Amino acid sequence: MSEQSDTSPDNLPLDGYPAPREGMLLTHLLIVQDVDRSRAFYRDVLGAEVVQEQWPCVMKFLNGWLMINTGGGDPTDDKPTVTVEAPTEADLGRLTGGLCVRVADVHATYHAWRARGAEFLSPPVDFTGEIRCYLRDPDGHLIEVGEKKGKWDTA
C-alpha cells in the first residue's frame, strides 16, 4: 500500500504555500502602501494566483512567488537597522531593485497587460540582444518585461 504524499511534485505543501519541505525557494517580498490594491493589480492585470489574501499576501506569479505586505515596521532583532516602508515618490527616479519577467513574446505580453490596465513607461524597445519595456505596480515597484533575441552565448 502506498502512502499519500503531503507535498506536490515540486516539493511544496499541497495547499500551495511557498514553503519547501527541503532545499530552497526564492520569493520576492514587496512592501506596499495598500495590500488590497497590489493584490488586485498582480492578480487582475498580471495574472498572478492568490494563495493567501493577507498578512502577508502570498501569490504564485509565473514560476515564482510574491509576498506582499505593508510597511511601517520599525527595526526588529533580526533586522536591527532596517525600517520597512513602501517606495516613496522620491524613489521613482531610481532603480534599486525590481522584478524582471522574461517572456517568449514581449509584444504579445505588452498588449495583453495593457488591455488589462497596465501602464507601461514606453512600448517595447528593440536593443541588440533583447526587446524590453517597463511598467510600475501601484506602489512604483519597477517591472521589466523582456524577450531575449538570438543565442544567450554570444562568444
KOLKOLLO-42515 format. One record per residue: residue number from 1; residue in three letters; x, y, z of N, C-alpha, C, O in turn. Coordinates in steps of 0.2 Angstrom, whole numbers, padded with zeros to 4 digits. Layout:
# KOLKOLLO-42515
NUM, ALA, X, Y, Z, X, Y, Z, X, Y, Z, X, Y, Z
...
***
This chain:
# KOLKOLLO-42515
1, MET, 0004, -0006, 0000, 0000, 0000, 0000, 0004, 0006, 0000, 0009, 0007, 0004
2, SER, 0003, 0011, -0004, 0007, 0017, -0005, 0005, 0022, 0000, -0001, 0023, 0001
3, GLU, 0009, 0026, 0002, 0007, 0032, 0007, 0006, 0038, 0002, 0009, 0039, -0003
4, GLN, 0001, 0042, 0004, -0001, 0048, 0001, 0004, 0053, 0003, 0005, 0054, 0009
5, SER, 0007, 0057, -0002, 0011, 0062, -0001, 0008, 0068, 0001, 0002, 0070, -0001
6, ASP, 0011, 0072, 0006, 0008, 0079, 0008, 0011, 0084, 0004, 0011, 0090, 0006
7, THR, 0015, 0083, -0001, 0018, 0088, -0005, 0017, 0087, -0012, 0015, 0081, -0014
8, SER, 0017, 0092, -0016, 0016, 0092, -0023, 0023, 0089, -0027, 0028, 0089, -0023
9, PRO, 0022, 0088, -0033, 0029, 0086, -0037, 0034, 0091, -0036, 0040, 0089, -0037
10, ASP, 0033, 0097, -0035, 0038, 0102, -0035, 0041, 0104, -0028, 0044, 0109, -0026
11, ASN, 0039, 0099, -0023, 0041, 0099, -0016, 0038, 0104, -0012, 0041, 0106, -0007
12, LEU, 0032, 0106, -0014, 0028, 0111, -0010, 0023, 0108, -0006, 0020, 0103, -0009
13, PRO, 0020, 0110, 0000, 0014, 0108, 0003, 0008, 0108, -0002, 0008, 0113, -0006
14, LEU, 0004, 0104, -0002, -0002, 0103, -0006, -0006, 0109, -0006, -0010, 0111, -0011
15, ASP, -0006, 0113, -0001, -0010, 0119, 0000, -0007, 0125, -0005, -0010, 0130, -0005
16, GLY, -0001, 0124, -0008, 0001, 0129, -0012, 0006, 0134, -0009, 0009, 0138, -0013
17, TYR, 0006, 0134, -0003, 0010, 0139, 0001, 0018, 0138, -0001, 0020, 0132, -0001
18, PRO, 0021, 0143, -0002, 0028, 0143, -0004, 0033, 0141, 0002, 0036, 0146, 0004
19, ALA, 0033, 0135, 0004, 0037, 0133, 0010, 0040, 0126, 0008, 0037, 0121, 0010
20, PRO, 0045, 0125, 0005, 0048, 0119, 0003, 0049, 0114, 0009, 0052, 0117, 0014
21, ARG, 0048, 0108, 0008, 0050, 0103, 0013, 0057, 0102, 0013, 0060, 0100, 0019
22, GLU, 0061, 0103, 0008, 0068, 0103, 0008, 0071, 0108, 0003, 0067, 0110, -0002
23, GLY, 0077, 0110, 0003, 0080, 0114, -0001, 0078, 0121, 0000, 0076, 0123, 0005
24, MET, 0078, 0125, -0006, 0076, 0132, -0005, 0071, 0134, -0011, 0071, 0131, -0016
25, LEU, 0068, 0140, -0010, 0063, 0143, -0015, 0064, 0150, -0014, 0064, 0153, -0009
26, LEU, 0065, 0154, -0020, 0065, 0161, -0020, 0058, 0164, -0020, 0054, 0162, -0024
27, THR, 0057, 0169, -0016, 0051, 0173, -0015, 0053, 0180, -0015, 0057, 0182, -0011
28, HIS, 0050, 0184, -0019, 0051, 0191, -0019, 0046, 0195, -0014, 0040, 0194, -0015
29, LEU, 0049, 0199, -0010, 0045, 0202, -0005, 0044, 0210, -0008, 0049, 0213, -0009
30, LEU, 0038, 0212, -0008, 0036, 0219, -0010, 0033, 0222, -0004, 0028, 0220, -0001
31, ILE, 0035, 0228, -0002, 0032, 0232, 0003, 0028, 0237, 0000, 0031, 0241, -0005
32, VAL, 0022, 0237, 0001, 0017, 0242, -0002, 0013, 0246, 0003, 0013, 0245, 0009
33, GLN, 0009, 0251, 0000, 0005, 0255, 0004, -0002, 0252, 0005, -0005, 0253, 0011
34, ASP, -0004, 0248, 0000, -0011, 0245, 0001, -0011, 0238, -0002, -0010, 0237, -0008
35, VAL, -0011, 0233, 0002, -0011, 0226, 0000, -0017, 0224, -0005, -0015, 0221, -0010
36, ASP, -0023, 0227, -0003, -0028, 0225, -0007, -0027, 0228, -0015, -0029, 0224, -0019
37, ARG, -0025, 0234, -0015, -0024, 0237, -0022, -0018, 0233, -0026, -0019, 0231, -0031
38, SER, -0013, 0231, -0022, -0007, 0227, -0025, -0009, 0220, -0027, -0008, 0218, -0032
39, ARG, -0013, 0217, -0023, -0015, 0210, -0024, -0020, 0210, -0030, -0019, 0206, -0035
40, ALA, -0024, 0215, -0031, -0029, 0216, -0037, -0024, 0217, -0043, -0026, 0214, -0048
41, PHE, -0019, 0221, -0043, -0015, 0223, -0049, -0012, 0216, -0051, -0012, 0215, -0057
42, TYR, -0008, 0213, -0046, -0004, 0207, -0048, -0009, 0201, -0051, -0007, 0197, -0055
43, ARG, -0015, 0201, -0048, -0020, 0196, -0050, -0023, 0197, -0056, -0023, 0193, -0061
44, ASP, -0026, 0203, -0056, -0031, 0205, -0062, -0027, 0208, -0068, -0029, 0206, -0074
45, VAL, -0021, 0211, -0067, -0018, 0214, -0073, -0012, 0209, -0075, -0011, 0208, -0081
46, LEU, -0008, 0206, -0071, -0003, 0202, -0072, -0004, 0194, -0072, 0000, 0190, -0074
47, GLY, -0010, 0192, -0069, -0012, 0185, -0069, -0009, 0181, -0064, -0009, 0175, -0064
48, ALA, -0007, 0184, -0058, -0004, 0180, -0053, -0010, 0177, -0049, -0016, 0179, -0049
49, GLU, -0008, 0171, -0046, -0013, 0167, -0042, -0013, 0169, -0035, -0007, 0168, -0032
50, VAL, -0018, 0170, -0031, -0018, 0172, -0024, -0018, 0165, -0020, -0022, 0161, -0021
51, VAL, -0013, 0164, -0016, -0013, 0159, -0012, -0015, 0160, -0005, -0018, 0156, -0001
52, GLN, -0013, 0166, -0002, -0015, 0169, 0004, -0017, 0176, 0003, -0013, 0180, 0000
53, GLU, -0023, 0178, 0006, -0025, 0185, 0005, -0021, 0191, 0009, -0020, 0196, 0006
54, GLN, -0019, 0190, 0015, -0016, 0195, 0019, -0011, 0192, 0024, -0011, 0186, 0025
55, TRP, -0007, 0196, 0026, -0003, 0196, 0032, 0002, 0190, 0032, 0002, 0186, 0036
56, PRO, 0006, 0189, 0027, 0006, 0193, 0021, 0002, 0190, 0015, 0000, 0185, 0016
57, CYS, 0001, 0194, 0010, -0002, 0192, 0004, 0003, 0187, 0001, 0009, 0190, 0000
58, VAL, 0001, 0181, -0001, 0006, 0177, -0005, 0003, 0175, -0012, -0003, 0173, -0012
59, MET, 0007, 0176, -0017, 0004, 0175, -0024, 0009, 0171, -0028, 0015, 0172, -0027
60, LYS, 0007, 0166, -0032, 0011, 0162, -0036, 0011, 0167, -0043, 0005, 0168, -0046
61, PHE, 0017, 0169, -0045, 0017, 0173, -0051, 0022, 0170, -0056, 0028, 0169, -0054
62, LEU, 0019, 0167, -0061, 0023, 0164, -0066, 0026, 0158, -0063, 0023, 0154, -0060
63, ASN, 0033, 0157, -0063, 0036, 0151, -0060, 0039, 0153, -0053, 0044, 0150, -0051
64, GLY, 0037, 0159, -0050, 0040, 0161, -0044, 0034, 0163, -0039, 0028, 0162, -0040
65, TRP, 0036, 0167, -0034, 0032, 0169, -0029, 0033, 0176, -0027, 0038, 0179, -0027
66, LEU, 0027, 0179, -0025, 0027, 0186, -0022, 0024, 0186, -0015, 0019, 0182, -0014
67, MET, 0027, 0189, -0010, 0025, 0191, -0004, 0023, 0198, -0003, 0028, 0202, -0005
68, ILE, 0017, 0200, -0002, 0016, 0207, -0002, 0013, 0209, 0005, 0009, 0206, 0007
69, ASN, 0016, 0214, 0008, 0015, 0216, 0014, 0015, 0224, 0015, 0019, 0227, 0011
70, THR, 0012, 0227, 0020, 0013, 0234, 0021, 0019, 0236, 0025, 0022, 0231, 0028
71, GLY, 0021, 0242, 0024, 0027, 0244, 0028, 0025, 0246, 0035, 0020, 0244, 0038
72, GLY, 0029, 0251, 0038, 0028, 0253, 0045, 0031, 0250, 0050, 0031, 0252, 0056
73, GLY, 0035, 0245, 0049, 0038, 0241, 0054, 0045, 0244, 0056, 0049, 0246, 0051
74, ASP, 0046, 0245, 0062, 0052, 0248, 0065, 0057, 0242, 0064, 0055, 0236, 0064
75, PRO, 0063, 0244, 0065, 0069, 0238, 0066, 0067, 0233, 0071, 0064, 0235, 0076
76, THR, 0069, 0227, 0070, 0067, 0221, 0074, 0074, 0218, 0076, 0079, 0220, 0073
77, ASP, 0074, 0213, 0080, 0080, 0210, 0082, 0084, 0207, 0076, 0090, 0206, 0076
78, ASP, 0080, 0204, 0071, 0083, 0201, 0065, 0085, 0206, 0060, 0089, 0204, 0055
79, LYS, 0083, 0212, 0060, 0085, 0217, 0055, 0085, 0224, 0059, 0081, 0228, 0058
80, PRO, 0090, 0224, 0064, 0091, 0230, 0068, 0092, 0236, 0065, 0091, 0241, 0069
81, THR, 0094, 0237, 0059, 0095, 0244, 0056, 0090, 0245, 0050, 0092, 0250, 0047
82, VAL, 0085, 0241, 0050, 0081, 0242, 0044, 0074, 0244, 0046, 0070, 0241, 0050
83, THR, 0071, 0249, 0043, 0064, 0251, 0043, 0060, 0249, 0037, 0063, 0250, 0031
84, VAL, 0055, 0246, 0038, 0051, 0243, 0032, 0046, 0248, 0030, 0042, 0250, 0033
85, GLU, 0047, 0250, 0023, 0042, 0255, 0020, 0042, 0254, 0013, 0046, 0252, 0010
86, ALA, 0036, 0256, 0010, 0035, 0256, 0003, 0039, 0261, 0000, 0041, 0266, 0003
87, PRO, 0040, 0261, -0007, 0043, 0266, -0011, 0040, 0273, -0010, 0034, 0273, -0009
88, THR, 0043, 0278, -0010, 0040, 0285, -0010, 0041, 0288, -0017, 0044, 0285, -0021
89, GLU, 0038, 0294, -0018, 0038, 0297, -0024, 0046, 0299, -0026, 0047, 0298, -0032
90, ALA, 0050, 0300, -0021, 0057, 0301, -0022, 0061, 0295, -0025, 0066, 0296, -0029
91, ASP, 0058, 0289, -0024, 0061, 0283, -0026, 0060, 0281, -0033, 0063, 0277, -0036
92, LEU, 0055, 0285, -0036, 0053, 0283, -0043, 0058, 0284, -0048, 0058, 0281, -0054
93, GLY, 0062, 0289, -0047, 0068, 0290, -0052, 0074, 0286, -0052, 0079, 0287, -0056
94, ARG, 0074, 0281, -0047, 0080, 0277, -0046, 0078, 0270, -0046, 0072, 0268, -0045
95, LEU, 0082, 0266, -0049, 0081, 0259, -0049, 0086, 0255, -0044, 0092, 0255, -0044
96, THR, 0083, 0253, -0038, 0087, 0249, -0033, 0085, 0242, -0033, 0088, 0238, -0029
97, GLY, 0080, 0240, -0037, 0078, 0233, -0037, 0071, 0233, -0041, 0068, 0238, -0042
98, GLY, 0069, 0227, -0043, 0063, 0226, -0046, 0062, 0219, -0048, 0066, 0215, -0047
99, LEU, 0056, 0218, -0052, 0055, 0211, -0055, 0057, 0211, -0062, 0056, 0216, -0065
100, CYS, 0060, 0206, -0064, 0062, 0205, -0071, 0058, 0199, -0074, 0059, 0193, -0072
101, VAL, 0053, 0200, -0079, 0049, 0195, -0081, 0052, 0193, -0088, 0051, 0198, -0093
102, ARG, 0054, 0187, -0089, 0057, 0185, -0096, 0051, 0182, -0100, 0048, 0177, -0097
103, VAL, 0050, 0184, -0106, 0044, 0181, -0109, 0046, 0179, -0116, 0051, 0181, -0119
104, ALA, 0042, 0175, -0119, 0044, 0172, -0126, 0042, 0178, -0131, 0045, 0178, -0137
105, ASP, 0037, 0182, -0130, 0034, 0187, -0135, 0033, 0193, -0131, 0027, 0194, -0128
106, VAL, 0037, 0198, -0131, 0036, 0204, -0127, 0031, 0208, -0130, 0027, 0211, -0126
107, HIS, 0030, 0208, -0136, 0024, 0212, -0139, 0017, 0210, -0137, 0013, 0213, -0135
108, ALA, 0017, 0203, -0137, 0010, 0200, -0135, 0009, 0201, -0128, 0003, 0203, -0126
109, THR, 0014, 0201, -0123, 0013, 0202, -0116, 0011, 0209, -0115, 0007, 0211, -0111
110, TYR, 0015, 0214, -0119, 0014, 0221, -0118, 0006, 0223, -0120, 0003, 0226, -0116
111, HIS, 0004, 0220, -0125, -0003, 0221, -0127, -0008, 0218, -0123, -0013, 0221, -0121
112, ALA, -0007, 0212, -0120, -0012, 0209, -0116, -0012, 0212, -0109, -0017, 0213, -0106
113, TRP, -0006, 0214, -0106, -0006, 0218, -0100, -0009, 0225, -0100, -0012, 0227, -0096
114, ARG, -0008, 0228, -0106, -0011, 0235, -0107, -0018, 0234, -0107, -0022, 0239, -0104
115, ALA, -0021, 0229, -0110, -0028, 0228, -0111, -0031, 0227, -0104, -0037, 0228, -0103
116, ARG, -0027, 0225, -0099, -0030, 0223, -0093, -0028, 0229, -0088, -0030, 0229, -0082
117, GLY, -0025, 0235, -0091, -0024, 0241, -0086, -0017, 0242, -0085, -0016, 0247, -0081
118, ALA, -0012, 0239, -0087, -0005, 0240, -0085, -0003, 0247, -0089, -0005, 0247, -0095
119, GLU, 0000, 0251, -0086, 0003, 0257, -0089, 0010, 0256, -0089, 0014, 0257, -0084
120, PHE, 0013, 0256, -0096, 0020, 0255, -0097, 0023, 0262, -0097, 0020, 0267, -0099
121, LEU, 0030, 0262, -0096, 0034, 0268, -0097, 0035, 0270, -0104, 0035, 0275, -0106
122, SER, 0035, 0264, -0108, 0036, 0265, -0116, 0033, 0259, -0119, 0033, 0253, -0115
123, PRO, 0032, 0259, -0125, 0031, 0252, -0129, 0038, 0248, -0129, 0043, 0251, -0127
124, PRO, 0038, 0242, -0131, 0044, 0238, -0131, 0049, 0241, -0135, 0048, 0244, -0141
125, VAL, 0055, 0242, -0133, 0061, 0245, -0137, 0066, 0239, -0139, 0067, 0235, -0135
126, ASP, 0068, 0239, -0145, 0072, 0234, -0148, 0079, 0236, -0147, 0082, 0241, -0150
127, PHE, 0083, 0232, -0143, 0090, 0233, -0142, 0094, 0227, -0145, 0091, 0223, -0148
128, THR, 0100, 0227, -0145, 0104, 0222, -0149, 0103, 0215, -0146, 0101, 0211, -0151
129, GLY, 0102, 0214, -0140, 0101, 0207, -0138, 0095, 0206, -0135, 0093, 0200, -0133
130, GLU, 0090, 0211, -0134, 0084, 0209, -0132, 0079, 0215, -0134, 0081, 0220, -0136
131, ILE, 0073, 0213, -0133, 0067, 0218, -0133, 0064, 0219, -0126, 0062, 0214, -0123
132, ARG, 0063, 0225, -0124, 0061, 0226, -0117, 0057, 0232, -0116, 0057, 0237, -0120
133, CYS, 0053, 0232, -0111, 0049, 0238, -0109, 0048, 0237, -0101, 0049, 0232, -0098
134, TYR, 0045, 0243, -0098, 0045, 0243, -0091, 0038, 0246, -0089, 0035, 0250, -0093
135, LEU, 0035, 0243, -0083, 0029, 0246, -0080, 0030, 0246, -0073, 0035, 0243, -0070
136, ARG, 0026, 0250, -0069, 0026, 0250, -0062, 0020, 0247, -0059, 0015, 0248, -0062
137, ASP, 0021, 0244, -0053, 0015, 0242, -0050, 0012, 0248, -0046, 0015, 0253, -0047
138, PRO, 0006, 0247, -0043, 0003, 0253, -0040, 0007, 0257, -0035, 0006, 0263, -0033
139, ASP, 0013, 0254, -0032, 0017, 0257, -0027, 0023, 0260, -0030, 0028, 0262, -0027
140, GLY, 0024, 0259, -0037, 0030, 0261, -0040, 0036, 0256, -0041, 0041, 0258, -0044
141, HIS, 0035, 0250, -0039, 0040, 0244, -0040, 0040, 0244, -0047, 0035, 0243, -0051
142, LEU, 0047, 0244, -0050, 0048, 0243, -0057, 0048, 0236, -0059, 0050, 0231, -0056
143, ILE, 0044, 0234, -0065, 0044, 0228, -0068, 0047, 0228, -0075, 0044, 0232, -0079
144, GLU, 0052, 0224, -0076, 0055, 0224, -0083, 0051, 0218, -0086, 0051, 0213, -0083
145, VAL, 0049, 0219, -0093, 0047, 0213, -0097, 0051, 0213, -0103, 0052, 0218, -0107
146, GLY, 0055, 0207, -0103, 0060, 0207, -0109, 0060, 0200, -0113, 0058, 0195, -0110
147, GLU, 0061, 0201, -0119, 0062, 0195, -0123, 0069, 0195, -0126, 0071, 0199, -0129
148, LYS, 0073, 0189, -0125, 0079, 0188, -0127, 0079, 0187, -0135, 0075, 0183, -0137
149, LYS, 0084, 0190, -0138, 0085, 0189, -0145, 0091, 0185, -0147, 0096, 0186, -0144
150, GLY, 0090, 0180, -0151, 0096, 0176, -0153, 0099, 0172, -0147, 0095, 0170, -0143
151, LYS, 0105, 0170, -0148, 0108, 0165, -0143, 0110, 0169, -0137, 0112, 0174, -0137
152, TRP, 0110, 0165, -0131, 0112, 0168, -0125, 0120, 0168, -0125, 0123, 0173, -0123
153, ASP, 0123, 0163, -0128, 0130, 0163, -0128, 0133, 0167, -0135, 0132, 0165, -0140
154, THR, 0135, 0173, -0134, 0137, 0177, -0139, 0145, 0176, -0141, 0147, 0179, -0146
155, ALA, 0148, 0172, -0137, 0156, 0171, -0139, 0157, 0167, -0145, 0163, 0165, -0146
***
